[in-house]
Amino acid sequence: MHPAEAIHGDYGKFGPDDLVLMLTNSGETEELVRMLDSIRRTCRGLIAITSSADNTVARAADLVLDYGKVTEACPLGLAPSTSTTVML
């Protein structure tokens, strides 16, 4: 589920048997961070795939898959091509 859709009402689909897998390079994206309290209250657990175990999402997760710092292929570092490939 895209975080923007969750914030606009789709979050109601989550329940106590759901396990959330959150994919985030920085772990500090506002839309994801805003969801953390609700996820912790409502869902069975949270798994984070992220570039560091030391970010807001990782600290809230039950399990962190930390793939380390990567350099994006985009010369400006804006297009998340390398990080999304690593997450897959």
PDB file of N, CA, C and O in Angstrom:
ATOM      1  N   MET A   1       0.840  -1.162   0.000  1.00  0.00           N
ATOM      2  CA  MET A   1       0.000   0.000   0.000  1.00  0.00           C
ATOM      3  C   MET A   1       0.891   1.233   0.000  1.00  0.00           C
ATOM      4  O   MET A   1       1.847   1.316   0.771  1.00  0.00           O
ATOM      5  N   HIS A   2       0.579   2.177  -0.855  1.00  0.00           N
ATOM      6  CA  HIS A   2       1.325   3.428  -0.908  1.00  0.00           C
ATOM      7  C   HIS A   2       0.977   4.254   0.332  1.00  0.00           C
ATOM      8  O   HIS A   2      -0.194   4.315   0.707  1.00  0.00           O
ATOM      9  N   PRO A   3       1.960   4.891   0.981  1.00  0.00           N
ATOM     10  CA  PRO A   3       1.679   5.635   2.206  1.00  0.00           C
ATOM     11  C   PRO A   3       0.664   6.759   2.017  1.00  0.00           C
ATOM     12  O   PRO A   3      -0.107   7.048   2.932  1.00  0.00           O
ATOM     13  N   ALA A   4       0.649   7.391   0.860  1.00  0.00           N
ATOM     14  CA  ALA A   4      -0.327   8.469   0.633  1.00  0.00           C
ATOM     15  C   ALA A   4      -1.748   7.913   0.656  1.00  0.00           C
ATOM     16  O   ALA A   4      -2.664   8.564   1.158  1.00  0.00           O
ATOM     17  N   GLU A   5      -1.931   6.718   0.117  1.00  0.00           N
ATOM     18  CA  GLU A   5      -3.255   6.085   0.141  1.00  0.00           C
ATOM     19  C   GLU A   5      -3.635   5.681   1.562  1.00  0.00           C
ATOM     20  O   GLU A   5      -4.798   5.793   1.950  1.00  0.00           O
ATOM     21  N   ALA A   6      -2.664   5.215   2.335  1.00  0.00           N
ATOM     22  CA  ALA A   6      -2.935   4.824   3.721  1.00  0.00           C
ATOM     23  C   ALA A   6      -3.401   6.026   4.532  1.00  0.00           C
ATOM     24  O   ALA A   6      -4.371   5.939   5.284  1.00  0.00           O
ATOM     25  N   ILE A   7      -2.710   7.138   4.375  1.00  0.00           N
ATOM     26  CA  ILE A   7      -3.049   8.344   5.127  1.00  0.00           C
ATOM     27  C   ILE A   7      -4.440   8.844   4.757  1.00  0.00           C
ATOM     28  O   ILE A   7      -5.126   9.447   5.582  1.00  0.00           O
ATOM     29  N   HIS A   8      -4.856   8.595   3.515  1.00  0.00           N
ATOM     30  CA  HIS A   8      -6.163   9.074   3.056  1.00  0.00           C
ATOM     31  C   HIS A   8      -7.267   8.036   3.224  1.00  0.00           C
ATOM     32  O   HIS A   8      -8.286   8.117   2.537  1.00  0.00           O
ATOM     33  N   GLY A   9      -7.096   7.078   4.104  1.00  0.00           N
ATOM     34  CA  GLY A   9      -8.196   6.192   4.455  1.00  0.00           C
ATOM     35  C   GLY A   9      -7.958   4.716   4.253  1.00  0.00           C
ATOM     36  O   GLY A   9      -8.625   3.909   4.899  1.00  0.00           O
ATOM     37  N   ASP A  10      -7.043   4.322   3.391  1.00  0.00           N
ATOM     38  CA  ASP A  10      -6.825   2.896   3.154  1.00  0.00           C
ATOM     39  C   ASP A  10      -6.193   2.195   4.341  1.00  0.00           C
ATOM     40  O   ASP A  10      -6.191   0.966   4.402  1.00  0.00           O
ATOM     41  N   TYR A  11      -5.651   2.961   5.292  1.00  0.00           N
ATOM     42  CA  TYR A  11      -5.052   2.350   6.475  1.00  0.00           C
ATOM     43  C   TYR A  11      -6.054   1.480   7.222  1.00  0.00           C
ATOM     44  O   TYR A  11      -5.664   0.555   7.935  1.00  0.00           O
ATOM     45  N   GLY A  12      -7.339   1.770   7.064  1.00  0.00           N
ATOM     46  CA  GLY A  12      -8.384   0.995   7.726  1.00  0.00           C
ATOM     47  C   GLY A  12      -8.409  -0.467   7.321  1.00  0.00           C
ATOM     48  O   GLY A  12      -9.074  -1.276   7.966  1.00  0.00           O
ATOM     49  N   LYS A  13      -7.697  -0.813   6.269  1.00  0.00           N
ATOM     50  CA  LYS A  13      -7.622  -2.212   5.826  1.00  0.00           C
ATOM     51  C   LYS A  13      -6.690  -3.037   6.706  1.00  0.00           C
ATOM     52  O   LYS A  13      -6.772  -4.265   6.705  1.00  0.00           O
ATOM     53  N   PHE A  14      -5.804  -2.382   7.457  1.00  0.00           N
ATOM     54  CA  PHE A  14      -4.873  -3.102   8.329  1.00  0.00           C
ATOM     55  C   PHE A  14      -5.609  -3.650   9.535  1.00  0.00           C
ATOM     56  O   PHE A  14      -6.544  -3.030  10.042  1.00  0.00           O
ATOM     57  N   GLY A  15      -5.174  -4.833   9.996  1.00  0.00           N
ATOM     58  CA  GLY A  15      -5.794  -5.440  11.159  1.00  0.00           C
ATOM     59  C   GLY A  15      -4.766  -6.122  12.035  1.00  0.00           C
ATOM     60  O   GLY A  15      -3.575  -6.098  11.722  1.00  0.00           O
ATOM     61  N   PRO A  16      -5.202  -6.731  13.129  1.00  0.00           N
ATOM     62  CA  PRO A  16      -4.289  -7.324  14.108  1.00  0.00           C
ATOM     63  C   PRO A  16      -3.519  -8.542  13.601  1.00  0.00           C
ATOM     64  O   PRO A  16      -2.536  -8.944  14.223  1.00  0.00           O
ATOM     65  N   ASP A  17      -3.939  -9.129  12.500  1.00  0.00           N
ATOM     66  CA  ASP A  17      -3.216 -10.274  11.947  1.00  0.00           C
ATOM     67  C   ASP A  17      -2.241  -9.875  10.848  1.00  0.00           C
ATOM     68  O   ASP A  17      -1.562 -10.734  10.286  1.00  0.00           O
ATOM     69  N   ASP A  18      -2.160  -8.588  10.535  1.00  0.00           N
ATOM     70  CA  ASP A  18      -1.311  -8.118   9.442  1.00  0.00           C
ATOM     71  C   ASP A  18       0.112  -7.843   9.902  1.00  0.00           C
ATOM     72  O   ASP A  18       0.350  -7.313  10.988  1.00  0.00           O
ATOM     73  N   LEU A  19       1.040  -8.218   9.049  1.00  0.00           N
ATOM     74  CA  LEU A  19       2.458  -7.930   9.229  1.00  0.00           C
ATOM     75  C   LEU A  19       2.836  -6.940   8.139  1.00  0.00           C
ATOM     76  O   LEU A  19       2.626  -7.211   6.956  1.00  0.00           O
ATOM     77  N   VAL A  20       3.388  -5.803   8.521  1.00  0.00           N
ATOM     78  CA  VAL A  20       3.723  -4.756   7.561  1.00  0.00           C
ATOM     79  C   VAL A  20       5.192  -4.882   7.175  1.00  0.00           C
ATOM     80  O   VAL A  20       6.068  -4.989   8.034  1.00  0.00           O
ATOM     81  N   LEU A  21       5.446  -4.866   5.868  1.00  0.00           N
ATOM     82  CA  LEU A  21       6.802  -4.837   5.320  1.00  0.00           C
ATOM     83  C   LEU A  21       6.990  -3.450   4.742  1.00  0.00           C
ATOM     84  O   LEU A  21       6.363  -3.107   3.739  1.00  0.00           O
ATOM     85  N   MET A  22       7.844  -2.649   5.358  1.00  0.00           N
ATOM     86  CA  MET A  22       8.043  -1.268   4.953  1.00  0.00           C
ATOM     87  C   MET A  22       9.386  -1.147   4.248  1.00  0.00           C
ATOM     88  O   MET A  22      10.422  -1.529   4.792  1.00  0.00           O
ATOM     89  N   LEU A  23       9.355  -0.610   3.030  1.00  0.00           N
ATOM     90  CA  LEU A  23      10.559  -0.413   2.235  1.00  0.00           C
ATOM     91  C   LEU A  23      10.904   1.065   2.218  1.00  0.00           C
ATOM     92  O   LEU A  23      10.111   1.875   1.740  1.00  0.00           O
ATOM     93  N   THR A  24      12.065   1.431   2.728  1.00  0.00           N
ATOM     94  CA  THR A  24      12.466   2.834   2.784  1.00  0.00           C
ATOM     95  C   THR A  24      13.977   2.933   2.811  1.00  0.00           C
ATOM     96  O   THR A  24      14.630   2.292   3.634  1.00  0.00           O
ATOM     97  N   ASN A  25      14.526   3.718   1.931  1.00  0.00           N
ATOM     98  CA  ASN A  25      15.964   3.900   1.910  1.00  0.00           C
ATOM     99  C   ASN A  25      16.419   4.700   3.129  1.00  0.00           C
ATOM    100  O   ASN A  25      17.289   4.255   3.878  1.00  0.00           O
ATOM    101  N   SER A  26      15.834   5.870   3.325  1.00  0.00           N
ATOM    102  CA  SER A  26      16.282   6.745   4.415  1.00  0.00           C
ATOM    103  C   SER A  26      15.692   6.381   5.767  1.00  0.00           C
ATOM    104  O   SER A  26      16.328   6.593   6.800  1.00  0.00           O
ATOM    105  N   GLY A  27      14.478   5.833   5.769  1.00  0.00           N
ATOM    106  CA  GLY A  27      13.805   5.553   7.027  1.00  0.00           C
ATOM    107  C   GLY A  27      13.266   6.797   7.696  1.00  0.00           C
ATOM    108  O   GLY A  27      12.859   6.753   8.857  1.00  0.00           O
ATOM    109  N   GLU A  28      13.259   7.902   6.979  1.00  0.00           N
ATOM    110  CA  GLU A  28      12.817   9.178   7.548  1.00  0.00           C
ATOM    111  C   GLU A  28      11.733   9.850   6.710  1.00  0.00           C
ATOM    112  O   GLU A  28      11.383  11.001   6.971  1.00  0.00           O
ATOM    113  N   THR A  29      11.198   9.156   5.713  1.00  0.00           N
ATOM    114  CA  THR A  29      10.171   9.731   4.854  1.00  0.00           C
ATOM    115  C   THR A  29       8.941  10.071   5.688  1.00  0.00           C
ATOM    116  O   THR A  29       8.421   9.222   6.412  1.00  0.00           O
ATOM    117  N   GLU A  30       8.479  11.314   5.584  1.00  0.00           N
ATOM    118  CA  GLU A  30       7.403  11.800   6.443  1.00  0.00           C
ATOM    119  C   GLU A  30       6.153  10.924   6.386  1.00  0.00           C
ATOM    120  O   GLU A  30       5.555  10.634   7.422  1.00  0.00           O
ATOM    121  N   GLU A  31       5.757  10.501   5.194  1.00  0.00           N
ATOM    122  CA  GLU A  31       4.542   9.696   5.059  1.00  0.00           C
ATOM    123  C   GLU A  31       4.660   8.370   5.820  1.00  0.00           C
ATOM    124  O   GLU A  31       3.687   7.911   6.419  1.00  0.00           O
ATOM    125  N   LEU A  32       5.825   7.768   5.797  1.00  0.00           N
ATOM    126  CA  LEU A  32       6.025   6.501   6.500  1.00  0.00           C
ATOM    127  C   LEU A  32       6.123   6.710   8.005  1.00  0.00           C
ATOM    128  O   LEU A  32       5.524   5.966   8.781  1.00  0.00           O
ATOM    129  N   VAL A  33       6.869   7.710   8.410  1.00  0.00           N
ATOM    130  CA  VAL A  33       7.039   7.989   9.841  1.00  0.00           C
ATOM    131  C   VAL A  33       5.683   8.287  10.480  1.00  0.00           C
ATOM    132  O   VAL A  33       5.433   7.873  11.612  1.00  0.00           O
ATOM    133  N   ARG A  34       4.807   8.996   9.773  1.00  0.00           N
ATOM    134  CA  ARG A  34       3.477   9.322  10.303  1.00  0.00           C
ATOM    135  C   ARG A  34       2.637   8.069  10.544  1.00  0.00           C
ATOM    136  O   ARG A  34       1.726   8.097  11.371  1.00  0.00           O
ATOM    137  N   MET A  35       2.917   6.988   9.853  1.00  0.00           N
ATOM    138  CA  MET A  35       2.141   5.758   9.976  1.00  0.00           C
ATOM    139  C   MET A  35       2.613   4.859  11.123  1.00  0.00           C
ATOM    140  O   MET A  35       1.886   3.951  11.525  1.00  0.00           O
ATOM    141  N   LEU A  36       3.789   5.092  11.645  1.00  0.00           N
ATOM    142  CA  LEU A  36       4.403   4.148  12.582  1.00  0.00           C
ATOM    143  C   LEU A  36       3.573   3.895  13.836  1.00  0.00           C
ATOM    144  O   LEU A  36       3.387   2.740  14.220  1.00  0.00           O
ATOM    145  N   ASP A  37       3.076   4.929  14.475  1.00  0.00           N
ATOM    146  CA  ASP A  37       2.296   4.723  15.699  1.00  0.00           C
ATOM    147  C   ASP A  37       1.069   3.866  15.431  1.00  0.00           C
ATOM    148  O   ASP A  37       0.755   2.963  16.207  1.00  0.00           O
ATOM    149  N   SER A  38       0.379   4.145  14.340  1.00  0.00           N
ATOM    150  CA  SER A  38      -0.818   3.370  14.002  1.00  0.00           C
ATOM    151  C   SER A  38      -0.471   1.916  13.689  1.00  0.00           C
ATOM    152  O   SER A  38      -1.191   1.004  14.095  1.00  0.00           O
ATOM    153  N   ILE A  39       0.612   1.702  12.979  1.00  0.00           N
ATOM    154  CA  ILE A  39       1.037   0.339  12.652  1.00  0.00           C
ATOM    155  C   ILE A  39       1.368  -0.417  13.929  1.00  0.00           C
ATOM    156  O   ILE A  39       0.960  -1.566  14.099  1.00  0.00           O
ATOM    157  N   ARG A  40       2.098   0.220  14.820  1.00  0.00           N
ATOM    158  CA  ARG A  40       2.491  -0.445  16.075  1.00  0.00           C
ATOM    159  C   ARG A  40       1.271  -0.803  16.917  1.00  0.00           C
ATOM    160  O   ARG A  40       1.265  -1.839  17.583  1.00  0.00           O
ATOM    161  N   ARG A  41       0.228   0.046  16.896  1.00  0.00           N
ATOM    162  CA  ARG A  41      -0.982  -0.217  17.679  1.00  0.00           C
ATOM    163  C   ARG A  41      -1.877  -1.268  17.035  1.00  0.00           C
ATOM    164  O   ARG A  41      -2.521  -2.046  17.739  1.00  0.00           O
ATOM    165  N   THR A  42      -1.925  -1.299  15.727  1.00  0.00           N
ATOM    166  CA  THR A  42      -2.923  -2.096  15.012  1.00  0.00           C
ATOM    167  C   THR A  42      -2.404  -3.438  14.517  1.00  0.00           C
ATOM    168  O   THR A  42      -3.135  -4.427  14.556  1.00  0.00           O
ATOM    169  N   CYS A  43      -1.198  -3.494  14.065  1.00  0.00           N
ATOM    170  CA  CYS A  43      -0.706  -4.668  13.334  1.00  0.00           C
ATOM    171  C   CYS A  43       0.119  -5.598  14.210  1.00  0.00           C
ATOM    172  O   CYS A  43       0.594  -5.229  15.283  1.00  0.00           O
ATOM    173  N   ARG A  44       0.268  -6.814  13.711  1.00  0.00           N
ATOM    174  CA  ARG A  44       1.030  -7.852  14.415  1.00  0.00           C
ATOM    175  C   ARG A  44       2.500  -7.476  14.531  1.00  0.00           C
ATOM    176  O   ARG A  44       3.133  -7.740  15.554  1.00  0.00           O
ATOM    177  N   GLY A  45       3.046  -6.861  13.484  1.00  0.00           N
ATOM    178  CA  GLY A  45       4.460  -6.520  13.515  1.00  0.00           C
ATOM    179  C   GLY A  45       4.866  -5.685  12.326  1.00  0.00           C
ATOM    180  O   GLY A  45       4.082  -5.453  11.405  1.00  0.00           O
ATOM    181  N   LEU A  46       6.121  -5.232  12.361  1.00  0.00           N
ATOM    182  CA  LEU A  46       6.685  -4.380  11.324  1.00  0.00           C
ATOM    183  C   LEU A  46       8.082  -4.873  10.974  1.00  0.00           C
ATOM    184  O   LEU A  46       8.939  -5.038  11.842  1.00  0.00           O
ATOM    185  N   ILE A  47       8.288  -5.105   9.680  1.00  0.00           N
ATOM    186  CA  ILE A  47       9.611  -5.450   9.151  1.00  0.00           C
ATOM    187  C   ILE A  47      10.041  -4.286   8.273  1.00  0.00           C
ATOM    188  O   ILE A  47       9.272  -3.829   7.428  1.00  0.00           O
ATOM    189  N   ALA A  48      11.251  -3.808   8.465  1.00  0.00           N
ATOM    190  CA  ALA A  48      11.762  -2.699   7.669  1.00  0.00           C
ATOM    191  C   ALA A  48      12.938  -3.161   6.820  1.00  0.00           C
ATOM    192  O   ALA A  48      13.864  -3.804   7.315  1.00  0.00           O
ATOM    193  N   ILE A  49      12.889  -2.826   5.541  1.00  0.00           N
ATOM    194  CA  ILE A  49      14.043  -2.988   4.659  1.00  0.00           C
ATOM    195  C   ILE A  49      14.536  -1.576   4.392  1.00  0.00           C
ATOM    196  O   ILE A  49      13.831  -0.761   3.797  1.00  0.00           O
ATOM    197  N   THR A  50      15.753  -1.296   4.839  1.00  0.00           N
ATOM    198  CA  THR A  50      16.256   0.079   4.821  1.00  0.00           C
ATOM    199  C   THR A  50      17.782   0.094   4.751  1.00  0.00           C
ATOM    200  O   THR A  50      18.437  -0.937   4.898  1.00  0.00           O
ATOM    201  N   SER A  51      18.324   1.275   4.527  1.00  0.00           N
ATOM    202  CA  SER A  51      19.776   1.397   4.370  1.00  0.00           C
ATOM    203  C   SER A  51      20.531   1.480   5.688  1.00  0.00           C
ATOM    204  O   SER A  51      21.761   1.446   5.698  1.00  0.00           O
ATOM    205  N   SER A  52      19.810   1.587   6.798  1.00  0.00           N
ATOM    206  CA  SER A  52      20.477   1.735   8.087  1.00  0.00           C
ATOM    207  C   SER A  52      19.565   1.260   9.207  1.00  0.00           C
ATOM    208  O   SER A  52      18.348   1.431   9.141  1.00  0.00           O
ATOM    209  N   ALA A  53      20.145   0.677  10.213  1.00  0.00           N
ATOM    210  CA  ALA A  53      19.363   0.275  11.385  1.00  0.00           C
ATOM    211  C   ALA A  53      19.172   1.450  12.333  1.00  0.00           C
ATOM    212  O   ALA A  53      18.493   1.323  13.352  1.00  0.00           O
ATOM    213  N   ASP A  54      19.761   2.581  12.006  1.00  0.00           N
ATOM    214  CA  ASP A  54      19.676   3.763  12.861  1.00  0.00           C
ATOM    215  C   ASP A  54      18.878   4.868  12.173  1.00  0.00           C
ATOM    216  O   ASP A  54      19.421   5.914  11.818  1.00  0.00           O
ATOM    217  N   ASN A  55      17.581   4.619  11.992  1.00  0.00           N
ATOM    218  CA  ASN A  55      16.671   5.644  11.490  1.00  0.00           C
ATOM    219  C   ASN A  55      15.318   5.425  12.159  1.00  0.00           C
ATOM    220  O   ASN A  55      15.130   4.429  12.858  1.00  0.00           O
ATOM    221  N   THR A  56      14.394   6.321  11.959  1.00  0.00           N
ATOM    222  CA  THR A  56      13.117   6.288  12.673  1.00  0.00           C
ATOM    223  C   THR A  56      12.328   5.015  12.387  1.00  0.00           C
ATOM    224  O   THR A  56      11.807   4.392  13.313  1.00  0.00           O
ATOM    225  N   VAL A  57      12.235   4.624  11.127  1.00  0.00           N
ATOM    226  CA  VAL A  57      11.485   3.412  10.776  1.00  0.00           C
ATOM    227  C   VAL A  57      12.162   2.178  11.360  1.00  0.00           C
ATOM    228  O   VAL A  57      11.489   1.318  11.928  1.00  0.00           O
ATOM    229  N   ALA A  58      13.460   2.080  11.231  1.00  0.00           N
ATOM    230  CA  ALA A  58      14.185   0.912  11.746  1.00  0.00           C
ATOM    231  C   ALA A  58      14.031   0.774  13.254  1.00  0.00           C
ATOM    232  O   ALA A  58      13.860  -0.333  13.762  1.00  0.00           O
ATOM    233  N   ARG A  59      14.091   1.881  13.963  1.00  0.00           N
ATOM    234  CA  ARG A  59      13.940   1.828  15.427  1.00  0.00           C
ATOM    235  C   ARG A  59      12.545   1.376  15.844  1.00  0.00           C
ATOM    236  O   ARG A  59      12.378   0.808  16.923  1.00  0.00           O
ATOM    237  N   ALA A  60      11.542   1.620  15.001  1.00  0.00           N
ATOM    238  CA  ALA A  60      10.170   1.202  15.319  1.00  0.00           C
ATOM    239  C   ALA A  60       9.881  -0.234  14.898  1.00  0.00           C
ATOM    240  O   ALA A  60       8.877  -0.807  15.321  1.00  0.00           O
ATOM    241  N   ALA A  61      10.741  -0.823  14.076  1.00  0.00           N
ATOM    242  CA  ALA A  61      10.491  -2.147  13.506  1.00  0.00           C
ATOM    243  C   ALA A  61      10.824  -3.277  14.471  1.00  0.00           C
ATOM    244  O   ALA A  61      11.652  -3.136  15.371  1.00  0.00           O
ATOM    245  N   ASP A  62      10.152  -4.400  14.252  1.00  0.00           N
ATOM    246  CA  ASP A  62      10.454  -5.619  15.003  1.00  0.00           C
ATOM    247  C   ASP A  62      11.649  -6.346  14.405  1.00  0.00           C
ATOM    248  O   ASP A  62      12.385  -7.037  15.110  1.00  0.00           O
ATOM    249  N   LEU A  63      11.835  -6.184  13.107  1.00  0.00           N
ATOM    250  CA  LEU A  63      12.945  -6.809  12.392  1.00  0.00           C
ATOM    251  C   LEU A  63      13.425  -5.832  11.337  1.00  0.00           C
ATOM    252  O   LEU A  63      12.617  -5.248  10.615  1.00  0.00           O
ATOM    253  N   VAL A  64      14.752  -5.647  11.240  1.00  0.00           N
ATOM    254  CA  VAL A  64      15.333  -4.724  10.264  1.00  0.00           C
ATOM    255  C   VAL A  64      16.256  -5.498   9.344  1.00  0.00           C
ATOM    256  O   VAL A  64      17.147  -6.219   9.795  1.00  0.00           O
ATOM    257  N   LEU A  65      16.031  -5.338   8.046  1.00  0.00           N
ATOM    258  CA  LEU A  65      16.947  -5.852   7.034  1.00  0.00           C
ATOM    259  C   LEU A  65      17.715  -4.642   6.514  1.00  0.00           C
ATOM    260  O   LEU A  65      17.212  -3.876   5.691  1.00  0.00           O
ATOM    261  N   ASP A  66      18.926  -4.487   7.001  1.00  0.00           N
ATOM    262  CA  ASP A  66      19.767  -3.319   6.722  1.00  0.00           C
ATOM    263  C   ASP A  66      20.714  -3.672   5.579  1.00  0.00           C
ATOM    264  O   ASP A  66      21.616  -4.494   5.747  1.00  0.00           O
ATOM    265  N   TYR A  67      20.510  -3.050   4.414  1.00  0.00           N
ATOM    266  CA  TYR A  67      21.346  -3.370   3.258  1.00  0.00           C
ATOM    267  C   TYR A  67      22.541  -2.431   3.121  1.00  0.00           C
ATOM    268  O   TYR A  67      23.335  -2.587   2.194  1.00  0.00           O
ATOM    269  N   GLY A  68      22.685  -1.478   4.010  1.00  0.00           N
ATOM    270  CA  GLY A  68      23.848  -0.589   3.989  1.00  0.00           C
ATOM    271  C   GLY A  68      23.692   0.569   3.015  1.00  0.00           C
ATOM    272  O   GLY A  68      22.724   0.633   2.257  1.00  0.00           O
ATOM    273  N   LYS A  69      24.639   1.467   3.044  1.00  0.00           N
ATOM    274  CA  LYS A  69      24.606   2.662   2.202  1.00  0.00           C
ATOM    275  C   LYS A  69      24.911   2.284   0.760  1.00  0.00           C
ATOM    276  O   LYS A  69      25.867   1.563   0.474  1.00  0.00           O
ATOM    277  N   VAL A  70      24.075   2.791  -0.141  1.00  0.00           N
ATOM    278  CA  VAL A  70      24.293   2.576  -1.571  1.00  0.00           C
ATOM    279  C   VAL A  70      24.320   3.929  -2.277  1.00  0.00           C
ATOM    280  O   VAL A  70      23.760   4.909  -1.786  1.00  0.00           O
ATOM    281  N   THR A  71      24.972   3.969  -3.425  1.00  0.00           N
ATOM    282  CA  THR A  71      25.014   5.176  -4.242  1.00  0.00           C
ATOM    283  C   THR A  71      24.022   5.012  -5.377  1.00  0.00           C
ATOM    284  O   THR A  71      24.100   4.051  -6.142  1.00  0.00           O
ATOM    285  N   GLU A  72      23.088   5.951  -5.488  1.00  0.00           N
ATOM    286  CA  GLU A  72      22.105   5.891  -6.562  1.00  0.00           C
ATOM    287  C   GLU A  72      22.796   6.115  -7.905  1.00  0.00           C
ATOM    288  O   GLU A  72      23.783   6.846  -7.994  1.00  0.00           O
ATOM    289  N   ALA A  73      22.267   5.479  -8.941  1.00  0.00           N
ATOM    290  CA  ALA A  73      22.841   5.598 -10.282  1.00  0.00           C
ATOM    291  C   ALA A  73      22.664   7.005 -10.854  1.00  0.00           C
ATOM    292  O   ALA A  73      23.485   7.464 -11.648  1.00  0.00           O
ATOM    293  N   CYS A  74      21.613   7.672 -10.458  1.00  0.00           N
ATOM    294  CA  CYS A  74      21.344   9.039 -10.911  1.00  0.00           C
ATOM    295  C   CYS A  74      22.476   9.956 -10.441  1.00  0.00           C
ATOM    296  O   CYS A  74      22.818   9.941  -9.258  1.00  0.00           O
ATOM    297  N   PRO A  75      23.063  10.750 -11.334  1.00  0.00           N
ATOM    298  CA  PRO A  75      24.179  11.614 -10.926  1.00  0.00           C
ATOM    299  C   PRO A  75      23.800  12.612  -9.830  1.00  0.00           C
ATOM    300  O   PRO A  75      24.666  13.069  -9.084  1.00  0.00           O
ATOM    301  N   LEU A  76      22.513  12.953  -9.726  1.00  0.00           N
ATOM    302  CA  LEU A  76      22.065  13.873  -8.687  1.00  0.00           C
ATOM    303  C   LEU A  76      21.640  13.134  -7.415  1.00  0.00           C
ATOM    304  O   LEU A  76      21.340  13.767  -6.402  1.00  0.00           O
ATOM    305  N   GLY A  77      21.614  11.801  -7.463  1.00  0.00           N
ATOM    306  CA  GLY A  77      21.224  11.004  -6.308  1.00  0.00           C
ATOM    307  C   GLY A  77      19.740  11.075  -6.002  1.00  0.00           C
ATOM    308  O   GLY A  77      19.326  10.784  -4.880  1.00  0.00           O
ATOM    309  N   LEU A  78      18.929  11.459  -6.984  1.00  0.00           N
ATOM    310  CA  LEU A  78      17.511  11.656  -6.745  1.00  0.00           C
ATOM    311  C   LEU A  78      16.652  10.452  -7.127  1.00  0.00           C
ATOM    312  O   LEU A  78      15.747  10.083  -6.379  1.00  0.00           O
ATOM    313  N   ALA A  79      16.916   9.845  -8.263  1.00  0.00           N
ATOM    314  CA  ALA A  79      16.115   8.694  -8.706  1.00  0.00           C
ATOM    315  C   ALA A  79      16.535   7.458  -7.923  1.00  0.00           C
ATOM    316  O   ALA A  79      17.705   7.078  -7.961  1.00  0.00           O
ATOM    317  N   PRO A  80      15.608   6.824  -7.217  1.00  0.00           N
ATOM    318  CA  PRO A  80      15.956   5.696  -6.354  1.00  0.00           C
ATOM    319  C   PRO A  80      16.117   4.385  -7.117  1.00  0.00           C
ATOM    320  O   PRO A  80      15.419   3.412  -6.832  1.00  0.00           O
ATOM    321  N   SER A  81      17.022   4.355  -8.075  1.00  0.00           N
ATOM    322  CA  SER A  81      17.193   3.144  -8.887  1.00  0.00           C
ATOM    323  C   SER A  81      18.033   2.084  -8.184  1.00  0.00           C
ATOM    324  O   SER A  81      17.646   0.916  -8.165  1.00  0.00           O
ATOM    325  N   THR A  82      19.147   2.451  -7.620  1.00  0.00           N
ATOM    326  CA  THR A  82      20.012   1.481  -6.952  1.00  0.00           C
ATOM    327  C   THR A  82      19.362   0.954  -5.680  1.00  0.00           C
ATOM    328  O   THR A  82      19.348  -0.256  -5.450  1.00  0.00           O
ATOM    329  N   SER A  83      18.826   1.840  -4.854  1.00  0.00           N
ATOM    330  CA  SER A  83      18.232   1.399  -3.585  1.00  0.00           C
ATOM    331  C   SER A  83      17.014   0.510  -3.811  1.00  0.00           C
ATOM    332  O   SER A  83      16.835  -0.468  -3.085  1.00  0.00           O
ATOM    333  N   THR A  84      16.170   0.821  -4.795  1.00  0.00           N
ATOM    334  CA  THR A  84      15.015  -0.027  -5.029  1.00  0.00           C
ATOM    335  C   THR A  84      15.423  -1.389  -5.587  1.00  0.00           C
ATOM    336  O   THR A  84      14.787  -2.398  -5.283  1.00  0.00           O
ATOM    337  N   THR A  85      16.466  -1.422  -6.390  1.00  0.00           N
ATOM    338  CA  THR A  85      16.976  -2.700  -6.902  1.00  0.00           C
ATOM    339  C   THR A  85      17.521  -3.544  -5.762  1.00  0.00           C
ATOM    340  O   THR A  85      17.285  -4.752  -5.728  1.00  0.00           O
ATOM    341  N   VAL A  86      18.231  -2.948  -4.843  1.00  0.00           N
ATOM    342  CA  VAL A  86      18.763  -3.676  -3.678  1.00  0.00           C
ATOM    343  C   VAL A  86      17.623  -4.222  -2.825  1.00  0.00           C
ATOM    344  O   VAL A  86      17.697  -5.346  -2.328  1.00  0.00           O
ATOM    345  N   MET A  87      16.571  -3.430  -2.657  1.00  0.00           N
ATOM    346  CA  MET A  87      15.435  -3.874  -1.848  1.00  0.00           C
ATOM    347  C   MET A  87      14.749  -5.104  -2.476  1.00  0.00           C
ATOM    348  O   MET A  87      14.284  -5.994  -1.764  1.00  0.00           O
ATOM    349  N   LEU A  88      14.696  -5.137  -3.803  1.00  0.00           N
ATOM    350  CA  LEU A  88      14.086  -6.296  -4.473  1.00  0.00           C
ATOM    351  C   LEU A  88      14.904  -7.543  -4.231  1.00  0.00           C
ATOM    352  O   LEU A  88      14.549  -8.617  -4.715  1.00  0.00           O
TER     353      LEU A  88
END
